[in-house]
Amino acid sequence: MLLRFCAVLGIYAPGCSSEDRIYGNNGSHREVDWNLYSTSYPFLVSLVFEAPDDHQVCSGTLIHENYVLTAASCWYPESQNNNFEESSLVKRLSVWLHTPSGWRVARPQYLHTHRNFSRESYRDNIAIFHLMTPLVGVPVATLEQQQVEHVGEQALVAGWGAADSECKVRPKPSVLKEGDKQIASSRPCYLQTLLGRGKGPFEPGRHICTQEIQSGSAGMGCGDEGAPMLLRVNGTTVQVGLYSHKSGLRDIFVRVSAYADWINSVLTYQNFCRPPDCWGGWGGR
């Protein structure tokens, strides 16, 4: 799904249409002009499963020339069998990033998932891919380091997910969509989980709650997992969250600042990669 980059970030982008790629209501989401995407938001990536089905699976952001930030839930099926291995998924994955000269495609070498991630509760739903070959010369996303509530602020979300609310269309990336998403207080999301309407406990320190999806607002779709929530902070575009899951009519985002230490530890210890925290792909495990 996509938030409104043009209005929120103060950039005029002619040609933004209402063509669907992210799920929204009443034209609340827009197609992002290619020139705007590749020059102003070059850190947005699409994660694609290749043969035999070749389809977009999740979204993410380049946070270092060697690393992509995304959601851990992308790589864990709803129901796992004894033969399931994250490494088998990593081997089928490619990372697509659009530049002014066209697409650049990279292969992941390792998948780092948070040690406490739970597929049942979506706790600690965060992961980082270590790329085999660095994407040199591409600007990276600026991550929020200090926890700020941002309640009432209008954020921007963007992603490569399904074009409909039923997740029927998930081809390779072709249209990036954006939309507006207002950040809410933690209370309504916390109450929803108490009533059993969420996919797991809402943790204010780790999650960002958003306003309900209504007419004129945008909602995250399938394939948008890992997509960024962006805000303009002191003149800089900052990633404050990444899309995790839904709770009723609300989209729940992982609070990036809550995982600043974990992210920095992955980026610092580049050669430390062992299961269950890390799974190897093309380079082995």
N, C-alpha and C positions, 0 to 999 in steps of 0.2 A: 504494500500500500504506500501511498505517497502523501506527504504533507505539502503545504504551500510554500515553496521556496521563494517564489517571486515576491509575494507580499510580505512575508515574515522577514526575509533577509534584505528587503529593500532593493531588489534587482528587477529590472524590467526585462521580461523574456517574451518577445513576440512569438506567436505561433503555438502557444500552449493550448492544446485542444482538450476536448472532453472524451477522447478515445480511451476506452477502458483498458487498463492493464492492472490497476489496483482497484479494489472494491470500494465504492463510495455511494453516496446518496445525492440525487438531484444535481449532478455535475460538480460535486464537492471535491473531486480529484481531477488532476490534469496530466496530460502527457507532457513530459519535460523535453524542451527543445534540445536536440543533440548538441548544438554548440554550447548551450548553457551547461549541459551535463558534463561534457568532456573538459571544459575549461574552468568551471566554477566548482564542480563536485566530482573531481576525478577519482576520489577515494571510494566511491560506491562500486561494489562488485556484485556479480551474479555467480552463484555456485551451481554448476551444471553436472548432472550425472550423464555420462556418455553411453555409448553402445551397451545394450541393444536398443534402449528406448529414447535416449537423448532428450532430457527435459530439465528445465529449471527446477531446482529443489529448494534453495534458500537464498537469502541476500546477506550482505556483509559489508564491512568497511576495511580498507587497507589502513593499518595503524603503524606500520613500519614497512620498509621495502621487502622484508622477509615474512611479514605476519598479517593475517586477516582475522578480524574479530567477527564472531557470529554467535548463534545460539546452539547449545549442546543438544537440544531436542531434535535438531535436524538429522542427527546421525544415530538416533535410537528409535527403532520402530515402536509403534504402539504396543505390539505384542512380540516378544523376542522368543526365539527358539534356541536350542542348545548349539546350533551351528552358527549363530550370529557372531560376527566380529566386526568391530569398527574399522579394522584395517581393510576389510574387503570393500567397504564403502569408500574409504579414502582412495583406493586404487582406481575407482571408477570416476572420480571427481576431477573437474577442471575449474579453474578460477578465471572468469571473464571480466575484463576491465576495458572500458571504452576510452580512447584517447583521441585527440584531434586528428590523428593519422589513421584511426580505425581501431579494431579490437586487438587487445593483447591477451593471450591466454597463457596461464601458468599452471603448473602441477603442484599439488600439496605433497609435502614429504612426511609430515607428522601432524596428527590431530591432538591438541591438548584440550582435555575436558576438565572442568572443575571436579575435584575429588568428591565433593558432596552432592553432585548433581543427582536429582531424582526424577525419573520419567513420570512417576505417578503424581508427584506434587509440583513439579517444575521448579523445585528449589535449586538455586545456584545454576540457573540455565544459561551458561556462558561457556564458550569454547574459542580456541585460537588455532588457526592453521599455520604451520611453518611451511613456507614455500620452498621448493627445490631450487628455483632460480629467482633471485630478487628482482622485483619490479623497480629497477633503478630509474630515478628521475621523475617519479610520480608523486605529487604532493599527498601527504597522508592526513587522516582525520585527526583533529585535536580533541582529546578526551578530557572530560571534566574530572578534576582531581579532588576537589573538595565538595562535600555534600551540601547541596542547596535545594530547598523544596520546590521553588519555581511555581507554586500554586497560583492558578489563574493566568499563567502565561500561555501564549499561543506558540506552539512548537511546529516544526516541520517534520513530516515523516516521508520517506521515499523508499521504494522497493520494486523488485522485479516479479512480484507474485502473480497469482492467477488473475485472469481478467473477469472472473465472475465469483459470486459469493459461494458457489457450490464446488469450487476447486476443479472444474472440468477442463480448464485450459491452462497448461503449464509447459509451453514450448521453450525452446532456447530463448534467451533474452532478445527482445526486439523493441519493446516500448517501456520506458521508465515512467512510472506514475508518481505523482506527488499530491499531497493534501494537507489540510490543517488539522491539528489535534490539540485541544486545550487540556492542559494539565490540571487535574483535580486534586483535592485533598485526599489523604489516605483513607479517611473514614468510610466512604461508600464502598470501596473495594474490600476493606477489612470486614465490613458488615456482610457483604455478599458471601464471603468465604465462611463466615460463621453460620450463615443460613444454608450452606452446602451448595451454593450456586457457582462456585469457582472450581478450578481444576486443582487447587491446593491452597495452603495458607498464604494470605497476602502479608508480606513483611515490609512495613513502611521503610525500614532502613535499607532494604535491598530492592524494592520495587517502586515503580512510578505508576500511579493510578491516573486514568484519563476520563474525560466526560463520556457519557453514554453516546453511542452512535445513533444519531437522529437525522432527520431531514436537514440537509445542508452541511453535514459533517462527514468525514471520511473514516473508513474502517480498514484495518489490516486484513489481508487475504492470505490464502495458502501460498506458500513460497516466499512470503514476506518475513518469515522467522529470521531473526538476526539483523533485520533492517534497522537503520539508525533513526533515533529521535534527535533532532537538531534544534539548537537555539542560538540566537545572536547574543553573545556576551562580551561587553566592552569592545565592540567592533570586530570580534572574531567569531566565526561559525564553530560552535562547540557541540560535540556529540555527548548528550547527557544520558541517553538510554539506548537499548536495543530491544526489538520486539520479541516477546516471549510467548504469550498465549492470551486467550480471551477469558474473561470472567463475566458471564452474562452478556450485556451489551457494551461492556467496557474492554478496551485493549490494555493489557498489562505489559509494561516494559521493565527490563532489568535496569537497575540504577547503576550506571557505569562507575560512578565515583566510589561505590561500595566495594568495588573489585579492583581499585587502583593498585593496591599492593600485589594482588595475585597477577594482574596483567603485567606489571613491571617485573615480577619475578620470572615469568615466562620469557619475557624479552631479554632479561639479563642473563639467565642460565640457558643459553642457546643450545648447548650440547647435552643438556640433561633431559632425557626423554625415556621414560619407562612406564609400562602398564602398571596400574590401571589409569594413571593420570595422562598417559600419552600413548597413542597408537601410530605405528608407522604405516606408510603407504608405499609409494614407489621405491623409496629408499630402504624398505624393510622396517622392522621394529626393534 
